[in-house]
Amino acid sequence: MDKIFRMQCSICKALGHPLRLAIVDRLSEGESPAADLIADLELSKATLSKHMSLLTREGIVEPRREGRRIYYRLTDPEIHKACAIMRSILYRRLKAGERLASAIHPAAV
């Protein structure tokens, strides 16, 4: 199990940046050319390259070259599903915190 836990930590670290999560979310819609990711996420080519390098190294995304264009896709759709589950958990926590805050300070919410 230790090896699996270490691998999981590596993937979680790779996903530990809001931009990389946005990339995973965007790629959940399907394969995309780098140029579209740059435009959609309002990134520089260098910034996308840096983040894609890490996501590729960790096996989260896979590049495909077609002529001069590079396309990216998620290696496994379950990656996006795992991120969506985490967002759902965080959303529920935020809502619970709002309910608690409104119970303590009814005018706060």
Secondary structure, 3 states (H helix, E strand, C coil): CHHHHHHHHHHHHHCCCHHHHHHHHHHCCCCEEHHHHHHHHCCCHHHHHHHHHHHHHCCCEEEEEECCEEEEEECCCHHHHHHHHHHHHHHHHHHHHHHHHHHHCHHHC
